[in-house]
Amino acid sequence: MSHLRAGFRRHPVLSTLFVLALLAALIFAARTARDAMGWDQRFAHAPEVAGWMTPRYVARSWQVPPEVVQDALGLDPGDGRRTTIAELAAERGQPAATLADALERDLSAWIEAQP
């Protein structure tokens, strides 16, 4: 223990930098372990569904199969249109926020049902 104190006294700047680097390494290791173990929820970082988003963008950002979004929106499989949520809502005569909220509920329910 006296060797450590002597080292800190002789090289205070290097010792401080070493401790900070060690602390940073431990923080990054803990974050990596947390992500690898799946401690955070799968959709915790998914953005809110907005009117400008396309169904494909929603599927990718929520990390769900495209078929799940198509089913939730009542779209035909393989429909190649690049329609936004706002355009779909306008076609159905409802506000985009209502359709977006319903889609978020459906996606959250699907994700919760996954093992």
N, CA, C and O atoms as a printed pandas DataFrame, in Angstrom:
     atom_number atom_name residue_name chain_id  residue_number  x_coord  y_coord  z_coord
0              1         N          MET        A               1    0.819   -1.185    0.000
1              2        CA          MET        A               1    0.000    0.000    0.000
2              3         C          MET        A               1    0.871    1.260    0.000
3              4         O          MET        A               1    0.500    2.281   -0.579
4              5         N          SER        A               2    2.013    1.177    0.644
5              6        CA          SER        A               2    2.900    2.339    0.670
6              7         C          SER        A               2    3.475    2.633   -0.709
7              8         O          SER        A               2    3.777    3.784   -1.025
8              9         N          HIS        A               3    3.626    1.594   -1.533
9             10        CA          HIS        A               3    4.111    1.803   -2.901
10            11         C          HIS        A               3    3.109    2.621   -3.719
11            12         O          HIS        A               3    3.498    3.470   -4.521
12            13         N          LEU        A               4    1.811    2.358   -3.507
13            14        CA          LEU        A               4    0.795    3.109   -4.226
14            15         C          LEU        A               4    0.794    4.576   -3.818
15            16         O          LEU        A               4    0.713    5.467   -4.664
16            17         N          ARG        A               5    0.883    4.816   -2.534
17            18        CA          ARG        A               5    0.924    6.206   -2.063
18            19         C          ARG        A               5    2.149    6.931   -2.600
19            20         O          ARG        A               5    2.064    8.090   -3.008
20            21         N          ALA        A               6    3.274    6.255   -2.598
21            22        CA          ALA        A               6    4.502    6.874   -3.107
22            23         C          ALA        A               6    4.357    7.181   -4.600
23            24         O          ALA        A               6    4.795    8.232   -5.069
24            25         N          GLY        A               7    3.752    6.278   -5.325
25            26        CA          GLY        A               7    3.524    6.503   -6.757
26            27         C          GLY        A               7    2.604    7.677   -7.008
27            28         O          GLY        A               7    2.837    8.481   -7.911
28            29         N          PHE        A               8    1.546    7.773   -6.197
29            30        CA          PHE        A               8    0.626    8.901   -6.352
30            31         C          PHE        A               8    1.309   10.223   -5.999
31            32         O          PHE        A               8    1.029   11.250   -6.616
32            33         N          ARG        A               9    2.198   10.198   -5.017
33            34        CA          ARG        A               9    2.890   11.430   -4.634
34            35         C          ARG        A               9    3.896   11.853   -5.705
35            36         O          ARG        A               9    4.043   13.040   -5.996
36            37         N          ARG        A              10    4.587   10.871   -6.289
37            38        CA          ARG        A              10    5.603   11.182   -7.292
38            39         C          ARG        A              10    5.005   11.613   -8.625
39            40         O          ARG        A              10    5.556   12.471   -9.313
40            41         N          HIS        A              11    3.870   11.010   -8.985
41            42        CA          HIS        A              11    3.254   11.271  -10.298
42            43         C          HIS        A              11    1.755   11.550  -10.123
43            44         O          HIS        A              11    0.930   10.716  -10.497
44            45         N          PRO        A              12    1.399   12.682   -9.573
45            46        CA          PRO        A              12   -0.020   12.944   -9.297
46            47         C          PRO        A              12   -0.874   13.078  -10.566
47            48         O          PRO        A              12   -2.015   12.616  -10.589
48            49         N          VAL        A              13   -0.349   13.686  -11.588
49            50        CA          VAL        A              13   -1.131   13.869  -12.820
50            51         C          VAL        A              13   -1.343   12.530  -13.515
51            52         O          VAL        A              13   -2.465   12.197  -13.896
52            53         N          LEU        A              14   -0.278   11.767  -13.682
53            54        CA          LEU        A              14   -0.412   10.458  -14.326
54            55         C          LEU        A              14   -1.311    9.534  -13.523
55            56         O          LEU        A              14   -2.106    8.788  -14.095
56            57         N          SER        A              15   -1.193    9.579  -12.218
57            58        CA          SER        A              15   -2.026    8.730  -11.368
58            59         C          SER        A              15   -3.499    9.102  -11.511
59            60         O          SER        A              15   -4.362    8.227  -11.589
60            61         N          THR        A              16   -3.777   10.388  -11.543
61            62        CA          THR        A              16   -5.160   10.841  -11.710
62            63         C          THR        A              16   -5.703   10.427  -13.070
63            64         O          THR        A              16   -6.838    9.960  -13.167
64            65         N          LEU        A              17   -4.917   10.592  -14.109
65            66        CA          LEU        A              17   -5.344   10.176  -15.449
66            67         C          LEU        A              17   -5.572    8.673  -15.523
67            68         O          LEU        A              17   -6.502    8.214  -16.186
68            69         N          PHE        A              18   -4.734    7.915  -14.848
69            70        CA          PHE        A              18   -4.899    6.460  -14.832
70            71         C          PHE        A              18   -6.208    6.080  -14.140
71            72         O          PHE        A              18   -6.938    5.218  -14.630
72            73         N          VAL        A              19   -6.504    6.702  -13.029
73            74        CA          VAL        A              19   -7.740    6.402  -12.308
74            75         C          VAL        A              19   -8.950    6.784  -13.158
75            76         O          VAL        A              19   -9.928    6.038  -13.201
76            77         N          LEU        A              20   -8.902    7.922  -13.828
77            78        CA          LEU        A              20  -10.007    8.332  -14.698
78            79         C          LEU        A              20  -10.188    7.375  -15.867
79            80         O          LEU        A              20  -11.318    7.037  -16.220
80            81         N          ALA        A              21   -9.097    6.938  -16.466
81            82        CA          ALA        A              21   -9.177    5.975  -17.576
82            83         C          ALA        A              21   -9.749    4.646  -17.097
83            84         O          ALA        A              21  -10.547    4.025  -17.798
84            85         N          LEU        A              22   -9.350    4.213  -15.920
85            86        CA          LEU        A              22   -9.872    2.968  -15.351
86            87         C          LEU        A              22  -11.369    3.095  -15.076
87            88         O          LEU        A              22  -12.128    2.165  -15.347
88            89         N          LEU        A              23  -11.792    4.219  -14.548
89            90        CA          LEU        A              23  -13.208    4.455  -14.283
90            91         C          LEU        A              23  -14.014    4.454  -15.582
91            92         O          LEU        A              23  -15.089    3.859  -15.644
92            93         N          ALA        A              24  -13.500    5.116  -16.614
93            94        CA          ALA        A              24  -14.185    5.134  -17.911
94            95         C          ALA        A              24  -14.297    3.725  -18.486
95            96         O          ALA        A              24  -15.340    3.357  -19.027
96            97         N          ALA        A              25  -13.242    2.942  -18.374
97            98        CA          ALA        A              25  -13.277    1.568  -18.877
98            99         C          ALA        A              25  -14.326    0.742  -18.133
99           100         O          ALA        A              25  -15.033   -0.056  -18.748
100          101         N          LEU        A              26  -14.430    0.926  -16.839
101          102        CA          LEU        A              26  -15.435    0.187  -16.064
102          103         C          LEU        A              26  -16.854    0.604  -16.455
103          104         O          LEU        A              26  -17.749   -0.238  -16.533
104          105         N          ILE        A              27  -17.056    1.882  -16.697
105          106        CA          ILE        A              27  -18.386    2.348  -17.106
106          107         C          ILE        A              27  -18.767    1.763  -18.460
107          108         O          ILE        A              27  -19.886    1.281  -18.637
108          109         N          PHE        A              28  -17.842    1.804  -19.413
109          110        CA          PHE        A              28  -18.142    1.246  -20.736
110          111         C          PHE        A              28  -18.333   -0.263  -20.678
111          112         O          PHE        A              28  -19.171   -0.799  -21.404
112          113         N          ALA        A              29  -17.591   -0.950  -19.848
113          114        CA          ALA        A              29  -17.765   -2.395  -19.695
114          115         C          ALA        A              29  -19.141   -2.707  -19.115
115          116         O          ALA        A              29  -19.804   -3.643  -19.562
116          117         N          ALA        A              30  -19.575   -1.934  -18.127
117          118        CA          ALA        A              30  -20.888   -2.153  -17.533
118          119         C          ALA        A              30  -22.003   -1.894  -18.542
119          120         O          ALA        A              30  -22.981   -2.641  -18.591
120          121         N          ARG        A              31  -21.863   -0.847  -19.341
121          122        CA          ARG        A              31  -22.873   -0.550  -20.357
122          123         C          ARG        A              31  -22.922   -1.649  -21.415
123          124         O          ARG        A              31  -24.001   -2.041  -21.859
124          125         N          THR        A              32  -21.761   -2.142  -21.814
125          126        CA          THR        A              32  -21.713   -3.210  -22.806
126          127         C          THR        A              32  -22.361   -4.474  -22.256
127          128         O          THR        A              32  -23.120   -5.140  -22.961
128          129         N          ALA        A              33  -22.069   -4.805  -21.012
129          130        CA          ALA        A              33  -22.667   -5.990  -20.390
130          131         C          ALA        A              33  -24.181   -5.838  -20.292
131          132         O          ALA        A              33  -24.919   -6.790  -20.549
132          133         N          ARG        A              34  -24.646   -4.646  -19.921
133          134        CA          ARG        A              34  -26.088   -4.404  -19.821
134          135         C          ARG        A              34  -26.759   -4.598  -21.176
135          136         O          ARG        A              34  -27.801   -5.245  -21.267
136          137         N          ASP        A              35  -26.168   -4.042  -22.222
137          138        CA          ASP        A              35  -26.750   -4.175  -23.559
138          139         C          ASP        A              35  -26.702   -5.613  -24.046
139          140         O          ASP        A              35  -27.648   -6.082  -24.678
140          141         N          ALA        A              36  -25.625   -6.312  -23.766
141          142        CA          ALA        A              36  -25.485   -7.691  -24.218
142          143         C          ALA        A              36  -26.470   -8.608  -23.510
143          144         O          ALA        A              36  -26.948   -9.577  -24.100
144          145         N          MET        A              37  -26.773   -8.316  -22.269
145          146        CA          MET        A              37  -27.695   -9.156  -21.506
146          147         C          MET        A              37  -29.148   -8.790  -21.758
147          148         O          MET        A              37  -30.051   -9.510  -21.332
148          149         N          GLY        A              38  -29.383   -7.679  -22.445
149          150        CA          GLY        A              38  -30.747   -7.289  -22.752
150          151         C          GLY        A              38  -31.480   -6.709  -21.562
151          152         O          GLY        A              38  -32.702   -6.835  -21.475
152          153         N          TRP        A              39  -30.769   -6.075  -20.640
153          154        CA          TRP        A              39  -31.427   -5.501  -19.472
154          155         C          TRP        A              39  -32.331   -4.349  -19.842
155          156         O          TRP        A              39  -33.332   -4.108  -19.169
156          157         N          ASP        A              40  -31.996   -3.629  -20.906
157          158        CA          ASP        A              40  -32.889   -2.556  -21.309
158          159         C          ASP        A              40  -33.981   -3.161  -22.181
159          160         O          ASP        A              40  -33.777   -4.183  -22.836
160          161         N          GLN        A              41  -35.114   -2.532  -22.179
161          162        CA          GLN        A              41  -36.232   -3.057  -22.945
162          163         C          GLN        A              41  -35.944   -2.917  -24.426
163          164         O          GLN        A              41  -35.238   -2.009  -24.864
164          165         N          ARG        A              42  -36.504   -3.829  -25.175
165          166        CA          ARG        A              42  -36.223   -3.867  -26.596
166          167         C          ARG        A              42  -36.673   -2.596  -27.313
167          168         O          ARG        A              42  -35.997   -2.131  -28.230
168          169         N          PHE        A              43  -37.787   -2.042  -26.909
169          170        CA          PHE        A              43  -38.307   -0.878  -27.605
170          171         C          PHE        A              43  -38.160    0.398  -26.790
171          172         O          PHE        A              43  -38.844    1.385  -27.063
172          173         N          ALA        A              44  -37.288    0.396  -25.806
173          174        CA          ALA        A              44  -37.136    1.572  -24.949
174          175         C          ALA        A              44  -36.647    2.792  -25.733
175          176         O          ALA        A              44  -36.935    3.926  -25.351
176          177         N          HIS        A              45  -35.923    2.573  -26.805
177          178        CA          HIS        A              45  -35.372    3.690  -27.566
178          179         C          HIS        A              45  -36.147    3.964  -28.846
179          180         O          HIS        A              45  -35.729    4.778  -29.670
180          181         N          ALA        A              46  -37.270    3.289  -29.009
181          182        CA          ALA        A              46  -38.063    3.503  -30.214
182          183         C          ALA        A              46  -38.708    4.888  -30.156
183          184         O          ALA        A              46  -39.257    5.277  -29.125
184          185         N          PRO        A              47  -38.642    5.618  -31.246
185          186        CA          PRO        A              47  -39.243    6.958  -31.246
186          187         C          PRO        A              47  -40.769    6.870  -31.285
187          188         O          PRO        A              47  -41.339    5.855  -31.682
188          189         N          GLU        A              48  -41.400    7.935  -30.871
189          190        CA          GLU        A              48  -42.851    7.996  -31.003
190          191         C          GLU        A              48  -43.203    7.971  -32.485
191          192         O          GLU        A              48  -42.496    8.544  -33.315
192          193         N          VAL        A              49  -44.291    7.308  -32.801
193          194        CA          VAL        A              49  -44.741    7.274  -34.191
194          195         C          VAL        A              49  -45.278    8.657  -34.543
195          196         O          VAL        A              49  -46.114    9.213  -33.830
196          197         N          ALA        A              50  -44.788    9.198  -35.645
197          198        CA          ALA        A              50  -45.196   10.531  -36.093
198          199         C          ALA        A              50  -45.787   10.441  -37.498
199          200         O          ALA        A              50  -45.602    9.450  -38.205
200          201         N          GLY        A              51  -46.487   11.474  -37.878
201          202        CA          GLY        A              51  -47.164   11.483  -39.170
202          203         C          GLY        A              51  -46.246   11.399  -40.367
203          204         O          GLY        A              51  -46.658   10.899  -41.414
204          205         N          TRP        A              52  -45.024   11.868  -40.254
205          206        CA          TRP        A              52  -44.102   11.868  -41.389
206          207         C          TRP        A              52  -43.491   10.494  -41.651
207          208         O          TRP        A              52  -42.887   10.280  -42.702
208          209         N          MET        A              53  -43.636    9.569  -40.721
209          210        CA          MET        A              53  -42.996    8.249  -40.852
210          211         C          MET        A              53  -43.767    7.357  -41.821
211          212         O          MET        A              53  -44.992    7.421  -41.924
212          213         N          THR        A              54  -43.009    6.528  -42.523
213          214        CA          THR        A              54  -43.633    5.503  -43.364
214          215         C          THR        A              54  -43.749    4.220  -42.545
215          216         O          THR        A              54  -43.042    4.065  -41.549
216          217         N          PRO        A              55  -44.625    3.300  -42.945
217          218        CA          PRO        A              55  -44.725    2.040  -42.212
218          219         C          PRO        A              55  -43.385    1.294  -42.145
219          220         O          PRO        A              55  -43.071    0.679  -41.126
220          221         N          ARG        A              56  -42.609    1.346  -43.210
221          222        CA          ARG        A              56  -41.309    0.677  -43.207
222          223         C          ARG        A              56  -40.371    1.297  -42.175
223          224         O          ARG        A              56  -39.652    0.583  -41.476
224          225         N          TYR        A              57  -40.380    2.627  -42.080
225          226        CA          TYR        A              57  -39.538    3.305  -41.100
226          227         C          TYR        A              57  -39.963    2.931  -39.682
227          228         O          TYR        A              57  -39.116    2.712  -38.817
228          229         N          VAL        A              58  -41.254    2.860  -39.446
229          230        CA          VAL        A              58  -41.760    2.481  -38.125
230          231         C          VAL        A              58  -41.295    1.066  -37.782
231          232         O          VAL        A              58  -40.847    0.813  -36.663
232          233         N          ALA        A              59  -41.401    0.149  -38.736
233          234        CA          ALA        A              59  -40.988   -1.238  -38.484
234          235         C          ALA        A              59  -39.508   -1.318  -38.136
235          236         O          ALA        A              59  -39.121   -2.057  -37.231
236          237         N          ARG        A              60  -38.690   -0.568  -38.840
237          238        CA          ARG        A              60  -37.242   -0.602  -38.561
238          239         C          ARG        A              60  -36.901    0.069  -37.240
239          240         O          ARG        A              60  -36.081   -0.448  -36.482
240          241         N          SER        A              61  -37.513    1.207  -36.952
241          242        CA          SER        A              61  -37.171    1.915  -35.722
242          243         C          SER        A              61  -37.704    1.207  -34.487
243          244         O          SER        A              61  -37.113    1.326  -33.413
244          245         N          TRP        A              62  -38.796    0.479  -34.609
245          246        CA          TRP        A              62  -39.338   -0.277  -33.483
246          247         C          TRP        A              62  -38.793   -1.706  -33.453
247          248         O          TRP        A              62  -39.082   -2.456  -32.522
248          249         N          GLN        A              63  -38.016   -2.084  -34.453
249          250        CA          GLN        A              63  -37.399   -3.404  -34.542
250          251         C          GLN        A              63  -38.442   -4.521  -34.512
251          252         O          GLN        A              63  -38.334   -5.477  -33.744
252          253         N          VAL        A              64  -39.446   -4.376  -35.362
253          254        CA          VAL        A              64  -40.474   -5.401  -35.514
254          255         C          VAL        A              64  -40.537   -5.786  -36.984
255          256         O          VAL        A              64  -40.127   -5.006  -37.843
256          257         N          PRO        A              65  -41.045   -6.983  -37.287
257          258        CA          PRO        A              65  -41.198   -7.366  -38.691
258          259         C          PRO        A              65  -42.179   -6.431  -39.407
259          260         O          PRO        A              65  -43.150   -5.977  -38.803
260          261         N          PRO        A              66  -41.935   -6.145  -40.673
261          262        CA          PRO        A              66  -42.836   -5.250  -41.420
262          263         C          PRO        A              66  -44.287   -5.737  -41.442
263          264         O          PRO        A              66  -45.219   -4.935  -41.509
264          265         N          GLU        A              67  -44.463   -7.038  -41.386
265          266        CA          GLU        A              67  -45.819   -7.598  -41.417
266          267         C          GLU        A              67  -46.634   -7.152  -40.207
267          268         O          GLU        A              67  -47.851   -6.987  -40.299
268          269         N          VAL        A              68  -45.967   -6.958  -39.082
269          270        CA          VAL        A              68  -46.665   -6.526  -37.861
270          271         C          VAL        A              68  -47.238   -5.125  -38.061
271          272         O          VAL        A              68  -48.378   -4.859  -37.680
272          273         N          VAL        A              69  -46.453   -4.235  -38.657
273          274        CA          VAL        A              69  -46.925   -2.870  -38.911
274          275         C          VAL        A              69  -48.023   -2.897  -39.967
275          276         O          VAL        A              69  -49.021   -2.188  -39.835
276          277         N          GLN        A              70  -47.856   -3.704  -41.012
277          278        CA          GLN        A              70  -48.877   -3.802  -42.054
278          279         C          GLN        A              70  -50.192   -4.293  -41.482
279          280         O          GLN        A              70  -51.255   -3.763  -41.807
280          281         N          ASP        A              71  -50.123   -5.312  -40.623
281          282        CA          ASP        A              71  -51.353   -5.827  -40.008
282          283         C          ASP        A              71  -52.001   -4.785  -39.107
283          284         O          ASP        A              71  -53.222   -4.631  -39.113
284          285         N          ALA        A              72  -51.192   -4.071  -38.336
285          286        CA          ALA        A              72  -51.730   -3.061  -37.421
286          287         C          ALA        A              72  -52.396   -1.920  -38.180
287          288         O          ALA        A              72  -53.369   -1.335  -37.703
288          289         N          LEU        A              73  -51.877   -1.606  -39.353
289          290        CA          LEU        A              73  -52.444   -0.521  -40.153
290          291         C          LEU        A              73  -53.497   -1.004  -41.146
291          292         O          LEU        A              73  -54.159   -0.191  -41.791
292          293         N          GLY        A              74  -53.656   -2.317  -41.273
293          294        CA          GLY        A              74  -54.630   -2.859  -42.216
294          295         C          GLY        A              74  -54.202   -2.716  -43.658
295          296         O          GLY        A              74  -55.043   -2.538  -44.539
296          297         N          LEU        A              75  -52.895   -2.790  -43.916
297          298        CA          LEU        A              75  -52.375   -2.671  -45.276
298          299         C          LEU        A              75  -52.221   -4.041  -45.906
299          300         O          LEU        A              75  -52.042   -5.040  -45.210
300          301         N          ASP        A              76  -52.292   -4.081  -47.227
301          302        CA          ASP        A              76  -52.072   -5.328  -47.946
302          303         C          ASP        A              76  -50.585   -5.645  -47.971
303          304         O          ASP        A              76  -49.765   -4.745  -48.154
304          305         N          PRO        A              77  -50.221   -6.925  -47.787
305          306        CA          PRO        A              77  -48.798   -7.276  -47.871
306          307         C          PRO        A              77  -48.261   -6.971  -49.268
307          308         O          PRO        A              77  -48.935   -7.207  -50.271
308          309         N          GLY        A              78  -47.060   -6.453  -49.315
309          310        CA          GLY        A              78  -46.423   -6.168  -50.589
310          311         C          GLY        A              78  -46.889   -4.886  -51.240
311          312         O          GLY        A              78  -46.519   -4.605  -52.380
312          313         N          ASP        A              79  -47.699   -4.097  -50.539
313          314        CA          ASP        A              79  -48.124   -2.815  -51.089
314          315         C          ASP        A              79  -46.898   -1.914  -51.142
315          316         O          ASP        A              79  -46.373   -1.518  -50.102
316          317         N          GLY        A              80  -46.439   -1.589  -52.343
317          318        CA          GLY        A              80  -45.191   -0.869  -52.517
318          319         C          GLY        A              80  -45.281    0.635  -52.359
319          320         O          GLY        A              80  -44.297    1.335  -52.598
320          321         N          ARG        A              81  -46.423    1.146  -51.967
321          322        CA          ARG        A              81  -46.557    2.596  -51.826
322          323         C          ARG        A              81  -45.691    3.107  -50.682
323          324         O          ARG        A              81  -45.540    2.448  -49.653
324          325         N          ARG        A              82  -45.130    4.282  -50.879
325          326        CA          ARG        A              82  -44.371    4.951  -49.808
326          327         C          ARG        A              82  -45.298    5.981  -49.169
327          328         O          ARG        A              82  -45.123    7.188  -49.333
328          329         N          THR        A              83  -46.263    5.488  -48.456
329          330        CA          THR        A              83  -47.267    6.337  -47.844
330          331         C          THR        A              83  -46.880    6.616  -46.404
331          332         O          THR        A              83  -46.421    5.720  -45.694
332          333         N          THR        A              84  -47.062    7.836  -45.978
333          334        CA          THR        A              84  -46.759    8.181  -44.587
334          335         C          THR        A              84  -47.975    7.885  -43.708
335          336         O          THR        A              84  -49.080    7.651  -44.199
336          337         N          ILE        A              85  -47.741    7.901  -42.414
337          338        CA          ILE        A              85  -48.830    7.693  -41.461
338          339         C          ILE        A              85  -49.881    8.796  -41.619
339          340         O          ILE        A              85  -51.079    8.527  -41.528
340          341         N          ALA        A              86  -49.438   10.028  -41.855
341          342        CA          ALA        A              86  -50.369   11.144  -42.035
342          343         C          ALA        A              86  -51.234   10.947  -43.280
343          344         O          ALA        A              86  -52.430   11.234  -43.252
344          345         N          GLU        A              87  -50.642   10.462  -44.363
345          346        CA          GLU        A              87  -51.415   10.217  -45.588
346          347         C          GLU        A              87  -52.425    9.096  -45.386
347          348         O          GLU        A              87  -53.557    9.185  -45.861
348          349         N          LEU        A              88  -52.016    8.034  -44.676
349          350        CA          LEU        A              88  -52.952    6.948  -44.386
350          351         C          LEU        A              88  -54.107    7.445  -43.529
351          352         O          LEU        A              88  -55.260    7.081  -43.762
352          353         N          ALA        A              89  -53.800    8.274  -42.539
353          354        CA          ALA        A              89  -54.852    8.812  -41.677
354          355         C          ALA        A              89  -55.806    9.699  -42.471
355          356         O          ALA        A              89  -57.019    9.647  -42.270
356          357         N          ALA        A              90  -55.263   10.509  -43.369
357          358        CA          ALA        A              90  -56.113   11.384  -44.187
358          359         C          ALA        A              90  -57.035   10.563  -45.090
359          360         O          ALA        A              90  -58.197   10.921  -45.276
360          361         N          GLU        A              91  -56.524    9.466  -45.650
361          362        CA          GLU        A              91  -57.345    8.586  -46.476
362          363         C          GLU        A              91  -58.496    7.989  -45.671
363          364         O          GLU        A              91  -59.574    7.731  -46.208
364          365         N          ARG        A              92  -58.257    7.772  -44.378
365          366        CA          ARG        A              92  -59.263    7.162  -43.512
366          367         C          ARG        A              92  -60.122    8.197  -42.799
367          368         O          ARG        A              92  -61.058    7.847  -42.080
368          369         N          GLY        A              93  -59.805    9.459  -42.999
369          370        CA          GLY        A              93  -60.599   10.521  -42.399
370          371         C          GLY        A              93  -60.426   10.660  -40.899
371          372         O          GLY        A              93  -61.375   10.993  -40.190
372          373         N          GLN        A              94  -59.233   10.410  -40.418
373          374        CA          GLN        A              94  -58.970   10.551  -38.990
374          375         C          GLN        A              94  -57.670   11.332  -38.785
375          376         O          GLN        A              94  -56.851   11.421  -39.700
376          377         N          PRO        A              95  -57.479   11.894  -37.601
377          378        CA          PRO        A              95  -56.230   12.618  -37.343
378          379         C          PRO        A              95  -55.032   11.670  -37.331
379          380         O          PRO        A              95  -55.146   10.510  -36.936
380          381         N          ALA        A              96  -53.895   12.177  -37.766
381          382        CA          ALA        A              96  -52.679   11.360  -37.800
382          383         C          ALA        A              96  -52.277   10.919  -36.398
383          384         O          ALA        A              96  -51.771    9.811  -36.222
384          385         N          ALA        A              97  -52.495   11.763  -35.408
385          386        CA          ALA        A              97  -52.131   11.417  -34.030
386          387         C          ALA        A              97  -52.926   10.218  -33.530
387          388         O          ALA        A              97  -52.400    9.391  -32.786
388          389         N          THR        A              98  -54.186   10.119  -33.934
389          390        CA          THR        A              98  -55.019    8.987  -33.518
390          391         C          THR        A              98  -54.485    7.686  -34.107
391          392         O          THR        A              98  -54.374    6.679  -33.408
392          393         N          LEU        A              99  -54.157    7.715  -35.393
393          394        CA          LEU        A              99  -53.619    6.520  -36.042
394          395         C          LEU        A              99  -52.251    6.161  -35.459
395          396         O          LEU        A              99  -51.952    4.984  -35.256
396          397         N          ALA        A             100  -51.431    7.161  -35.192
397          398        CA          ALA        A             100  -50.107    6.915  -34.614
398          399         C          ALA        A             100  -50.213    6.302  -33.222
399          400         O          ALA        A             100  -49.473    5.374  -32.894
400          401         N          ASP        A             101  -51.125    6.814  -32.407
401          402        CA          ASP        A             101  -51.314    6.263  -31.057
402          403         C          ASP        A             101  -51.791    4.816  -31.116
403          404         O          ASP        A             101  -51.311    3.966  -30.365
404          405         N          ALA        A             102  -52.738    4.540  -32.009
405          406        CA          ALA        A             102  -53.241    3.168  -32.153
406          407         C          ALA        A             102  -52.121    2.231  -32.609
407          408         O          ALA        A             102  -52.014    1.103  -32.128
408          409         N          LEU        A             103  -51.292    2.701  -33.534
409          410        CA          LEU        A             103  -50.177    1.888  -34.019
410          411         C          LEU        A             103  -49.180    1.619  -32.894
411          412         O          LEU        A             103  -48.696    0.496  -32.753
412          413         N          GLU        A             104  -48.869    2.635  -32.095
413          414        CA          GLU        A             104  -47.953    2.439  -30.964
414          415         C          GLU        A             104  -48.504    1.415  -29.983
415          416         O          GLU        A             104  -47.760    0.564  -29.495
416          417         N          ARG        A             105  -49.795    1.485  -29.690
417          418        CA          ARG        A             105  -50.406    0.503  -28.776
418          419         C          ARG        A             105  -50.293   -0.909  -29.338
419          420         O          ARG        A             105  -49.954   -1.845  -28.614
420          421         N          ASP        A             106  -50.579   -1.062  -30.642
421          422        CA          ASP        A             106  -50.497   -2.383  -31.259
422          423         C          ASP        A             106  -49.063   -2.924  -31.250
423          424         O          ASP        A             106  -48.839   -4.101  -30.969
424          425         N          LEU        A             107  -48.101   -2.059  -31.557
425          426        CA          LEU        A             107  -46.702   -2.492  -31.568
426          427         C          LEU        A             107  -46.224   -2.842  -30.167
427          428         O          LEU        A             107  -45.516   -3.833  -29.988
428          429         N          SER        A             108  -46.597   -2.051  -29.179
429          430        CA          SER        A             108  -46.215   -2.346  -27.794
430          431         C          SER        A             108  -46.808   -3.668  -27.338
431          432         O          SER        A             108  -46.139   -4.459  -26.673
432          433         N          ALA        A             109  -48.062   -3.908  -27.695
433          434        CA          ALA        A             109  -48.698   -5.177  -27.329
434          435         C          ALA        A             109  -48.003   -6.353  -27.997
435          436         O          ALA        A             109  -47.808   -7.394  -27.368
436          437         N          TRP        A             110  -47.624   -6.201  -29.264
437          438        CA          TRP        A             110  -46.932   -7.281  -29.969
438          439         C          TRP        A             110  -45.576   -7.562  -29.328
439          440         O          TRP        A             110  -45.195   -8.718  -29.141
440          441         N          ILE        A             111  -44.853   -6.498  -28.996
441          442        CA          ILE        A             111  -43.525   -6.678  -28.381
442          443         C          ILE        A             111  -43.649   -7.344  -27.021
443          444         O          ILE        A             111  -42.858   -8.228  -26.690
444          445         N          GLU        A             112  -44.631   -6.930  -26.230
445          446        CA          GLU        A             112  -44.827   -7.528  -24.898
446          447         C          GLU        A             112  -45.167   -9.012  -25.001
447          448         O          GLU        A             112  -44.816   -9.797  -24.120
448          449         N          ALA        A             113  -45.858   -9.397  -26.092
449          450        CA          ALA        A             113  -46.262  -10.790  -26.261
450          451         C          ALA        A             113  -45.121  -11.698  -26.686
451          452         O          ALA        A             113  -45.253  -12.922  -26.644
452          453         N          GLN        A             114  -43.995  -11.110  -27.096
453          454        CA          GLN        A             114  -42.861  -11.911  -27.552
454          455         C          GLN        A             114  -42.125  -12.499  -26.345
455          456         O          GLN        A             114  -42.012  -11.854  -25.303
456          457         N          PRO        A             115  -41.626  -13.731  -26.497
457          458        CA          PRO        A             115  -40.889  -14.353  -25.382
458          459         C          PRO        A             115  -39.555  -13.700  -25.130
459          460         O          PRO        A             115  -38.826  -14.113  -24.228
